[in-house]
Amino acid sequence: MIKPISKKRKAYGITMKAITYLAVGIVCALVIGIVAYVLVRGLPHVTWELLSTSPSYLNDTIGILPDIMSTLYLVVATLIIVLPIGVGAAIYLTEYAKNKRVVELIELASETLSGIPSIIYGLVGMLIFCQFLGLKTSIIAGALTLVIMNLPTIIRTTQESLKTVPQSYREGAFALGAGKWRVIRTVVLPSSIDGIVTGCILSIGRILGESAALLFTAGFAHTLYGPIEGLTNPGASLTVALYVYAKEQGEFEVAFAIAAILMILTLIINFGASLAGKLFKRRVEK
Protein backbone atom coordinates (compact mmCIF):
# COMPACT_ATOMS: atom_id res chain seq x y z
CA MET A 1 0.00 0.00 0.00
CA ILE A 2 1.40 3.37 -1.06
CA LYS A 3 1.58 5.86 1.78
CA PRO A 4 0.19 9.32 1.03
CA ILE A 5 2.69 12.17 0.84
CA SER A 6 2.76 14.08 4.08
CA LYS A 7 1.95 17.76 4.20
CA LYS A 8 5.46 18.51 5.43
CA ARG A 9 7.11 16.81 2.45
CA LYS A 10 4.65 18.45 0.06
CA ALA A 11 5.39 21.89 1.51
CA TYR A 12 9.13 21.18 1.28
CA GLY A 13 8.79 20.21 -2.39
CA ILE A 14 6.77 23.32 -3.21
CA THR A 15 9.29 25.52 -1.37
CA MET A 16 12.30 24.04 -3.18
CA LYS A 17 10.52 24.34 -6.51
CA ALA A 18 9.75 28.00 -5.81
CA ILE A 19 13.39 28.67 -4.83
CA THR A 20 14.56 27.00 -8.05
CA TYR A 21 12.23 29.11 -10.18
CA LEU A 22 13.32 32.22 -8.27
CA ALA A 23 17.01 31.44 -8.89
CA VAL A 24 16.35 30.88 -12.60
CA GLY A 25 14.39 34.12 -12.78
CA ILE A 26 17.17 36.11 -11.07
CA VAL A 27 19.84 34.69 -13.40
CA CYS A 28 17.74 35.39 -16.52
CA ALA A 29 16.91 38.89 -15.30
CA LEU A 30 20.58 39.67 -14.64
CA VAL A 31 21.72 38.39 -18.03
CA ILE A 32 18.94 40.13 -19.96
CA GLY A 33 19.41 43.30 -17.93
CA ILE A 34 23.18 43.49 -18.53
CA VAL A 35 22.87 42.70 -22.24
CA ALA A 36 20.02 45.19 -22.71
CA TYR A 37 21.83 47.92 -20.77
CA VAL A 38 25.03 47.53 -22.79
CA LEU A 39 23.19 47.40 -26.12
CA VAL A 40 21.03 50.43 -25.28
CA ARG A 41 24.07 52.44 -24.21
CA GLY A 42 26.37 51.20 -26.96
CA LEU A 43 24.41 50.72 -30.20
CA PRO A 44 23.55 54.43 -30.69
CA HIS A 45 27.30 55.17 -30.81
CA VAL A 46 28.14 52.40 -33.28
CA THR A 47 28.66 54.19 -36.59
CA TRP A 48 30.22 53.24 -39.90
CA GLU A 49 33.00 55.75 -39.29
CA LEU A 50 33.82 54.09 -35.97
CA LEU A 51 33.91 50.61 -37.54
CA SER A 52 35.80 51.43 -40.72
CA THR A 53 38.52 53.89 -39.71
CA SER A 54 41.67 54.00 -37.64
CA PRO A 55 42.10 56.46 -34.76
CA SER A 56 43.74 59.74 -35.72
CA TYR A 57 44.95 62.17 -33.10
CA LEU A 58 45.57 64.82 -35.77
CA ASN A 59 41.94 64.86 -36.91
CA ASP A 60 40.65 64.01 -33.42
CA THR A 61 38.73 60.98 -34.71
CA ILE A 62 38.22 57.60 -33.09
CA GLY A 63 38.09 54.36 -35.08
CA ILE A 64 38.28 50.75 -33.97
CA LEU A 65 38.98 48.95 -37.25
CA PRO A 66 42.55 48.04 -36.16
CA ASP A 67 41.17 46.65 -32.88
CA ILE A 68 38.58 44.53 -34.71
CA MET A 69 41.21 43.09 -37.03
CA SER A 70 43.61 42.44 -34.16
CA THR A 71 40.85 40.57 -32.33
CA LEU A 72 40.13 38.42 -35.40
CA TYR A 73 43.87 37.71 -35.82
CA LEU A 74 44.06 36.62 -32.19
CA VAL A 75 41.02 34.34 -32.44
CA VAL A 76 42.16 32.66 -35.68
CA ALA A 77 45.81 32.26 -34.64
CA THR A 78 44.90 30.88 -31.22
CA LEU A 79 42.37 28.35 -32.57
CA ILE A 80 44.72 27.16 -35.33
CA ILE A 81 47.34 26.30 -32.70
CA VAL A 82 45.23 25.18 -29.71
CA LEU A 83 42.71 22.93 -31.45
CA PRO A 84 45.17 20.37 -32.91
CA ILE A 85 47.22 20.29 -29.70
CA GLY A 86 44.21 20.10 -27.36
CA VAL A 87 42.25 17.54 -29.37
CA GLY A 88 45.40 15.46 -29.96
CA ALA A 89 46.23 15.47 -26.24
CA ALA A 90 42.66 14.45 -25.37
CA ILE A 91 42.77 11.59 -27.91
CA TYR A 92 46.05 10.33 -26.45
CA LEU A 93 44.82 10.51 -22.85
CA THR A 94 41.53 8.79 -23.66
CA GLU A 95 42.42 6.29 -26.36
CA TYR A 96 46.14 5.52 -26.16
CA ALA A 97 47.51 6.20 -22.66
CA LYS A 98 47.72 3.03 -20.58
CA ASN A 99 49.41 4.35 -17.44
CA LYS A 100 46.56 5.73 -15.34
CA ARG A 101 48.92 7.57 -12.99
CA VAL A 102 50.40 9.54 -15.88
CA VAL A 103 46.89 10.36 -17.12
CA GLU A 104 45.83 11.52 -13.66
CA LEU A 105 48.98 13.63 -13.34
CA ILE A 106 48.38 15.31 -16.71
CA GLU A 107 44.72 15.92 -15.86
CA LEU A 108 45.72 17.43 -12.50
CA ALA A 109 48.21 19.72 -14.24
CA SER A 110 45.55 20.70 -16.78
CA GLU A 111 43.02 21.53 -14.06
CA THR A 112 45.66 23.52 -12.19
CA LEU A 113 46.39 25.55 -15.32
CA SER A 114 42.71 26.37 -15.73
CA GLY A 115 42.62 27.93 -12.25
CA ILE A 116 45.61 30.26 -12.65
CA PRO A 117 44.69 33.98 -12.90
CA SER A 118 45.10 35.43 -16.37
CA ILE A 119 47.45 38.17 -15.16
CA ILE A 120 50.00 35.45 -14.30
CA TYR A 121 49.66 34.03 -17.81
CA GLY A 122 50.38 37.49 -19.14
CA LEU A 123 53.50 37.84 -16.99
CA VAL A 124 54.80 34.40 -18.00
CA GLY A 125 53.93 35.03 -21.66
CA MET A 126 55.82 38.31 -21.60
CA LEU A 127 58.92 36.68 -20.09
CA ILE A 128 58.91 33.59 -22.34
CA PHE A 129 57.41 34.62 -25.68
CA CYS A 130 58.20 38.33 -25.80
CA GLN A 131 61.67 38.34 -24.21
CA PHE A 132 63.19 34.83 -24.17
CA LEU A 133 61.95 33.78 -27.64
CA GLY A 134 62.39 37.28 -29.03
CA LEU A 135 58.83 37.69 -30.36
CA LYS A 136 58.57 41.06 -28.63
CA THR A 137 55.15 42.56 -27.97
CA SER A 138 53.06 41.15 -30.80
CA ILE A 139 49.83 39.44 -31.76
CA ILE A 140 51.57 36.07 -32.10
CA ALA A 141 52.96 36.37 -28.55
CA GLY A 142 49.45 37.12 -27.30
CA ALA A 143 48.03 34.20 -29.30
CA LEU A 144 50.60 31.77 -27.85
CA THR A 145 49.74 32.97 -24.35
CA LEU A 146 46.04 32.41 -25.07
CA VAL A 147 46.89 28.92 -26.37
CA ILE A 148 48.25 27.98 -22.94
CA MET A 149 45.23 29.53 -21.25
CA ASN A 150 42.70 27.69 -23.40
CA LEU A 151 44.48 24.35 -23.66
CA PRO A 152 42.90 22.91 -20.46
CA THR A 153 39.41 23.81 -21.72
CA ILE A 154 39.90 22.09 -25.08
CA ILE A 155 41.45 19.00 -23.50
CA ARG A 156 38.77 18.61 -20.84
CA THR A 157 35.74 19.11 -23.07
CA THR A 158 37.15 16.81 -25.76
CA GLN A 159 37.99 14.15 -23.18
CA GLU A 160 34.50 14.16 -21.73
CA SER A 161 33.02 13.98 -25.23
CA LEU A 162 35.27 11.05 -26.21
CA LYS A 163 34.26 9.17 -23.06
CA THR A 164 30.58 9.42 -24.02
CA VAL A 165 31.14 7.45 -27.25
CA PRO A 166 29.88 3.89 -26.55
CA GLN A 167 32.57 1.23 -26.43
CA SER A 168 30.42 -0.92 -28.75
CA TYR A 169 31.15 1.55 -31.59
CA ARG A 170 34.87 0.90 -31.23
CA GLU A 171 34.44 -2.86 -30.91
CA GLY A 172 32.22 -2.98 -33.99
CA ALA A 173 34.80 -1.08 -36.06
CA PHE A 174 37.62 -3.32 -34.78
CA ALA A 175 35.55 -6.38 -35.71
CA LEU A 176 35.36 -5.11 -39.29
CA GLY A 177 39.16 -4.98 -39.44
CA ALA A 178 39.74 -1.27 -38.95
CA GLY A 179 42.95 -0.12 -37.28
CA LYS A 180 43.19 1.97 -34.12
CA TRP A 181 43.68 5.34 -35.82
CA ARG A 182 41.04 4.62 -38.45
CA VAL A 183 38.53 3.81 -35.72
CA ILE A 184 39.34 7.07 -33.95
CA ARG A 185 39.24 9.12 -37.15
CA THR A 186 36.07 7.66 -38.69
CA VAL A 187 34.03 6.56 -35.66
CA VAL A 188 35.10 8.20 -32.40
CA LEU A 189 35.86 11.77 -33.50
CA PRO A 190 32.68 12.25 -35.60
CA SER A 191 30.60 10.98 -32.65
CA SER A 192 32.28 13.47 -30.29
CA ILE A 193 32.22 16.53 -32.53
CA ASP A 194 29.73 18.26 -30.22
CA GLY A 195 32.25 18.32 -27.37
CA ILE A 196 34.98 19.66 -29.62
CA VAL A 197 32.70 22.45 -30.85
CA THR A 198 31.73 23.23 -27.24
CA GLY A 199 35.39 23.57 -26.29
CA CYS A 200 35.94 25.77 -29.34
CA ILE A 201 33.05 28.05 -28.36
CA LEU A 202 34.28 28.32 -24.76
CA SER A 203 37.76 29.15 -26.01
CA ILE A 204 36.45 31.84 -28.34
CA GLY A 205 34.53 33.39 -25.45
CA ARG A 206 37.66 33.50 -23.32
CA ILE A 207 39.77 34.90 -26.15
CA LEU A 208 37.29 37.69 -26.83
CA GLY A 209 36.96 38.50 -23.14
CA GLU A 210 40.64 38.45 -22.22
CA SER A 211 42.47 41.69 -21.53
CA ALA A 212 44.95 41.31 -18.66
CA ALA A 213 47.19 38.76 -20.38
CA LEU A 214 47.09 40.63 -23.68
CA LEU A 215 48.21 43.91 -22.12
CA PHE A 216 51.55 42.24 -21.32
CA THR A 217 51.97 40.28 -24.56
CA ALA A 218 50.00 41.76 -27.47
CA GLY A 219 50.17 45.39 -26.41
CA PHE A 220 47.62 48.12 -27.08
CA ALA A 221 48.65 49.69 -30.39
CA HIS A 222 45.78 50.96 -32.58
CA THR A 223 47.54 50.38 -35.92
CA LEU A 224 46.06 48.53 -38.91
CA TYR A 225 48.18 45.73 -40.39
CA GLY A 226 47.64 42.93 -42.85
CA PRO A 227 47.20 39.33 -41.64
CA ILE A 228 50.87 38.28 -41.91
CA GLU A 229 52.38 41.58 -40.85
CA GLY A 230 49.82 41.95 -38.07
CA LEU A 231 50.99 38.77 -36.31
CA THR A 232 54.49 40.16 -35.77
CA ASN A 233 53.38 43.60 -34.59
CA PRO A 234 51.61 44.80 -31.43
CA GLY A 235 47.88 45.32 -31.55
CA ALA A 236 45.00 45.99 -29.17
CA SER A 237 42.09 43.58 -29.00
CA LEU A 238 38.60 44.97 -28.52
CA THR A 239 38.67 44.27 -24.77
CA VAL A 240 42.03 46.02 -24.40
CA ALA A 241 40.72 48.94 -26.48
CA LEU A 242 37.64 49.08 -24.25
CA TYR A 243 39.88 49.35 -21.20
CA VAL A 244 42.03 52.04 -22.78
CA TYR A 245 39.10 54.19 -23.93
CA ALA A 246 37.18 53.84 -20.65
CA LYS A 247 40.00 53.98 -18.09
CA GLU A 248 42.75 55.99 -19.76
CA GLN A 249 40.86 58.38 -22.03
CA GLY A 250 37.41 58.57 -20.42
CA GLU A 251 35.59 57.90 -23.73
CA PHE A 252 32.68 55.97 -22.21
CA GLU A 253 30.51 56.25 -25.32
CA VAL A 254 33.18 54.47 -27.36
CA ALA A 255 33.68 51.94 -24.55
CA PHE A 256 29.96 51.04 -24.56
CA ALA A 257 30.00 50.86 -28.35
CA ILE A 258 32.92 48.39 -28.20
CA ALA A 259 31.09 46.37 -25.53
CA ALA A 260 28.03 46.11 -27.77
CA ILE A 261 30.20 45.07 -30.73
CA LEU A 262 31.89 42.42 -28.56
CA MET A 263 28.53 40.93 -27.60
CA ILE A 264 27.34 40.83 -31.20
CA LEU A 265 30.68 39.43 -32.42
CA THR A 266 30.58 36.71 -29.76
CA LEU A 267 27.07 35.68 -30.77
CA ILE A 268 28.01 35.58 -34.47
CA ILE A 269 31.18 33.51 -33.92
CA ASN A 270 29.47 31.10 -31.52
CA PHE A 271 26.55 30.64 -33.90
CA GLY A 272 28.95 30.06 -36.78
CA ALA A 273 30.93 27.47 -34.78
CA SER A 274 27.75 25.63 -33.80
CA LEU A 275 26.49 25.66 -37.38
CA ALA A 276 29.83 24.39 -38.69
CA GLY A 277 29.77 21.58 -36.14
CA LYS A 278 26.26 20.52 -37.13
CA LEU A 279 27.10 20.58 -40.85
CA PHE A 280 30.24 18.53 -40.27
CA LYS A 281 28.31 16.01 -38.20
CA ARG A 282 25.61 15.64 -40.88
CA ARG A 283 28.23 15.18 -43.59
CA VAL A 284 29.95 12.47 -41.57
CA GLU A 285 26.66 10.69 -40.84
CA LYS A 286 25.83 10.62 -44.56
C-alpha positions as CSV (number, residue, x, y, z in Angstrom):
1,M,0.0,0.0,0.0
2,I,1.4,3.4,-1.1
3,K,1.6,5.9,1.8
4,P,0.2,9.3,1.0
5,I,2.7,12.2,0.8
6,S,2.8,14.1,4.1
7,K,2.0,17.8,4.2
8,K,5.5,18.5,5.4
9,R,7.1,16.8,2.4
10,K,4.6,18.4,0.1
11,A,5.4,21.9,1.5
12,Y,9.1,21.2,1.3
13,G,8.8,20.2,-2.4
14,I,6.8,23.3,-3.2
15,T,9.3,25.5,-1.4
16,M,12.3,24.0,-3.2
17,K,10.5,24.3,-6.5
18,A,9.7,28.0,-5.8
19,I,13.4,28.7,-4.8
20,T,14.6,27.0,-8.0
21,Y,12.2,29.1,-10.2
22,L,13.3,32.2,-8.3
23,A,17.0,31.4,-8.9
24,V,16.4,30.9,-12.6
25,G,14.4,34.1,-12.8
26,I,17.2,36.1,-11.1
27,V,19.8,34.7,-13.4
28,C,17.7,35.4,-16.5
29,A,16.9,38.9,-15.3
30,L,20.6,39.7,-14.6
31,V,21.7,38.4,-18.0
32,I,18.9,40.1,-20.0
33,G,19.4,43.3,-17.9
34,I,23.2,43.5,-18.5
35,V,22.9,42.7,-22.2
36,A,20.0,45.2,-22.7
37,Y,21.8,47.9,-20.8
38,V,25.0,47.5,-22.8
39,L,23.2,47.4,-26.1
40,V,21.0,50.4,-25.3
41,R,24.1,52.4,-24.2
42,G,26.4,51.2,-27.0
43,L,24.4,50.7,-30.2
44,P,23.6,54.4,-30.7
45,H,27.3,55.2,-30.8
46,V,28.1,52.4,-33.3
47,T,28.7,54.2,-36.6
48,W,30.2,53.2,-39.9
49,E,33.0,55.7,-39.3
50,L,33.8,54.1,-36.0
51,L,33.9,50.6,-37.5
52,S,35.8,51.4,-40.7
53,T,38.5,53.9,-39.7
54,S,41.7,54.0,-37.6
55,P,42.1,56.5,-34.8
56,S,43.7,59.7,-35.7
57,Y,45.0,62.2,-33.1
58,L,45.6,64.8,-35.8
59,N,41.9,64.9,-36.9
60,D,40.7,64.0,-33.4
61,T,38.7,61.0,-34.7
62,I,38.2,57.6,-33.1
63,G,38.1,54.4,-35.1
64,I,38.3,50.7,-34.0
65,L,39.0,49.0,-37.3
66,P,42.6,48.0,-36.2
67,D,41.2,46.6,-32.9
68,I,38.6,44.5,-34.7
69,M,41.2,43.1,-37.0
70,S,43.6,42.4,-34.2
71,T,40.8,40.6,-32.3
72,L,40.1,38.4,-35.4
73,Y,43.9,37.7,-35.8
74,L,44.1,36.6,-32.2
75,V,41.0,34.3,-32.4
76,V,42.2,32.7,-35.7
77,A,45.8,32.3,-34.6
78,T,44.9,30.9,-31.2
79,L,42.4,28.3,-32.6
80,I,44.7,27.2,-35.3
81,I,47.3,26.3,-32.7
82,V,45.2,25.2,-29.7
83,L,42.7,22.9,-31.5
84,P,45.2,20.4,-32.9
85,I,47.2,20.3,-29.7
86,G,44.2,20.1,-27.4
87,V,42.3,17.5,-29.4
88,G,45.4,15.5,-30.0
89,A,46.2,15.5,-26.2
90,A,42.7,14.4,-25.4
91,I,42.8,11.6,-27.9
92,Y,46.0,10.3,-26.5
93,L,44.8,10.5,-22.8
94,T,41.5,8.8,-23.7
95,E,42.4,6.3,-26.4
96,Y,46.1,5.5,-26.2
97,A,47.5,6.2,-22.7
98,K,47.7,3.0,-20.6
99,N,49.4,4.4,-17.4
100,K,46.6,5.7,-15.3
101,R,48.9,7.6,-13.0
102,V,50.4,9.5,-15.9
103,V,46.9,10.4,-17.1
104,E,45.8,11.5,-13.7
105,L,49.0,13.6,-13.3
106,I,48.4,15.3,-16.7
107,E,44.7,15.9,-15.9
108,L,45.7,17.4,-12.5
109,A,48.2,19.7,-14.2
110,S,45.6,20.7,-16.8
111,E,43.0,21.5,-14.1
112,T,45.7,23.5,-12.2
113,L,46.4,25.6,-15.3
114,S,42.7,26.4,-15.7
115,G,42.6,27.9,-12.3
116,I,45.6,30.3,-12.6
117,P,44.7,34.0,-12.9
118,S,45.1,35.4,-16.4
119,I,47.4,38.2,-15.2
120,I,50.0,35.5,-14.3
121,Y,49.7,34.0,-17.8
122,G,50.4,37.5,-19.1
123,L,53.5,37.8,-17.0
124,V,54.8,34.4,-18.0
125,G,53.9,35.0,-21.7
126,M,55.8,38.3,-21.6
127,L,58.9,36.7,-20.1
128,I,58.9,33.6,-22.3
129,F,57.4,34.6,-25.7
130,C,58.2,38.3,-25.8
131,Q,61.7,38.3,-24.2
132,F,63.2,34.8,-24.2
133,L,62.0,33.8,-27.6
134,G,62.4,37.3,-29.0
135,L,58.8,37.7,-30.4
136,K,58.6,41.1,-28.6
137,T,55.1,42.6,-28.0
138,S,53.1,41.2,-30.8
139,I,49.8,39.4,-31.8
140,I,51.6,36.1,-32.1
141,A,53.0,36.4,-28.5
142,G,49.4,37.1,-27.3
143,A,48.0,34.2,-29.3
144,L,50.6,31.8,-27.9
145,T,49.7,33.0,-24.4
146,L,46.0,32.4,-25.1
147,V,46.9,28.9,-26.4
148,I,48.3,28.0,-22.9
149,M,45.2,29.5,-21.2
150,N,42.7,27.7,-23.4
151,L,44.5,24.3,-23.7
152,P,42.9,22.9,-20.5
153,T,39.4,23.8,-21.7
154,I,39.9,22.1,-25.1
155,I,41.5,19.0,-23.5
156,R,38.8,18.6,-20.8
157,T,35.7,19.1,-23.1
158,T,37.2,16.8,-25.8
159,Q,38.0,14.2,-23.2
160,E,34.5,14.2,-21.7
161,S,33.0,14.0,-25.2
162,L,35.3,11.1,-26.2
163,K,34.3,9.2,-23.1
164,T,30.6,9.4,-24.0
165,V,31.1,7.4,-27.3
166,P,29.9,3.9,-26.6
167,Q,32.6,1.2,-26.4
168,S,30.4,-0.9,-28.8
169,Y,31.1,1.5,-31.6
170,R,34.9,0.9,-31.2
171,E,34.4,-2.9,-30.9
172,G,32.2,-3.0,-34.0
173,A,34.8,-1.1,-36.1
174,F,37.6,-3.3,-34.8
175,A,35.6,-6.4,-35.7
176,L,35.4,-5.1,-39.3
177,G,39.2,-5.0,-39.4
178,A,39.7,-1.3,-38.9
179,G,42.9,-0.1,-37.3
180,K,43.2,2.0,-34.1
181,W,43.7,5.3,-35.8
182,R,41.0,4.6,-38.5
183,V,38.5,3.8,-35.7
184,I,39.3,7.1,-33.9
185,R,39.2,9.1,-37.2
186,T,36.1,7.7,-38.7
187,V,34.0,6.6,-35.7
188,V,35.1,8.2,-32.4
189,L,35.9,11.8,-33.5
190,P,32.7,12.2,-35.6
191,S,30.6,11.0,-32.7
192,S,32.3,13.5,-30.3
193,I,32.2,16.5,-32.5
194,D,29.7,18.3,-30.2
195,G,32.2,18.3,-27.4
196,I,35.0,19.7,-29.6
197,V,32.7,22.4,-30.8
198,T,31.7,23.2,-27.2
199,G,35.4,23.6,-26.3
200,C,35.9,25.8,-29.3
201,I,33.1,28.0,-28.4
202,L,34.3,28.3,-24.8
203,S,37.8,29.2,-26.0
204,I,36.4,31.8,-28.3
205,G,34.5,33.4,-25.5
206,R,37.7,33.5,-23.3
207,I,39.8,34.9,-26.1
208,L,37.3,37.7,-26.8
209,G,37.0,38.5,-23.1
210,E,40.6,38.4,-22.2
211,S,42.5,41.7,-21.5
212,A,44.9,41.3,-18.7
213,A,47.2,38.8,-20.4
214,L,47.1,40.6,-23.7
215,L,48.2,43.9,-22.1
216,F,51.6,42.2,-21.3
217,T,52.0,40.3,-24.6
218,A,50.0,41.8,-27.5
219,G,50.2,45.4,-26.4
220,F,47.6,48.1,-27.1
221,A,48.6,49.7,-30.4
222,H,45.8,51.0,-32.6
223,T,47.5,50.4,-35.9
224,L,46.1,48.5,-38.9
225,Y,48.2,45.7,-40.4
226,G,47.6,42.9,-42.9
227,P,47.2,39.3,-41.6
228,I,50.9,38.3,-41.9
229,E,52.4,41.6,-40.9
230,G,49.8,41.9,-38.1
231,L,51.0,38.8,-36.3
232,T,54.5,40.2,-35.8
233,N,53.4,43.6,-34.6
234,P,51.6,44.8,-31.4
235,G,47.9,45.3,-31.5
236,A,45.0,46.0,-29.2
237,S,42.1,43.6,-29.0
238,L,38.6,45.0,-28.5
239,T,38.7,44.3,-24.8
240,V,42.0,46.0,-24.4
241,A,40.7,48.9,-26.5
242,L,37.6,49.1,-24.3
243,Y,39.9,49.3,-21.2
244,V,42.0,52.0,-22.8
245,Y,39.1,54.2,-23.9
246,A,37.2,53.8,-20.7
247,K,40.0,54.0,-18.1
248,E,42.7,56.0,-19.8
249,Q,40.9,58.4,-22.0
250,G,37.4,58.6,-20.4
251,E,35.6,57.9,-23.7
252,F,32.7,56.0,-22.2
253,E,30.5,56.3,-25.3
254,V,33.2,54.5,-27.4
255,A,33.7,51.9,-24.6
256,F,30.0,51.0,-24.6
257,A,30.0,50.9,-28.4
258,I,32.9,48.4,-28.2
259,A,31.1,46.4,-25.5
260,A,28.0,46.1,-27.8
261,I,30.2,45.1,-30.7
262,L,31.9,42.4,-28.6
263,M,28.5,40.9,-27.6
264,I,27.3,40.8,-31.2
265,L,30.7,39.4,-32.4
266,T,30.6,36.7,-29.8
267,L,27.1,35.7,-30.8
268,I,28.0,35.6,-34.5
269,I,31.2,33.5,-33.9
270,N,29.5,31.1,-31.5
271,F,26.5,30.6,-33.9
272,G,28.9,30.1,-36.8
273,A,30.9,27.5,-34.8
274,S,27.7,25.6,-33.8
275,L,26.5,25.7,-37.4
276,A,29.8,24.4,-38.7
277,G,29.8,21.6,-36.1
278,K,26.3,20.5,-37.1
279,L,27.1,20.6,-40.8
280,F,30.2,18.5,-40.3
281,K,28.3,16.0,-38.2
282,R,25.6,15.6,-40.9
283,R,28.2,15.2,-43.6
284,V,29.9,12.5,-41.6
285,E,26.7,10.7,-40.8
286,K,25.8,10.6,-44.6
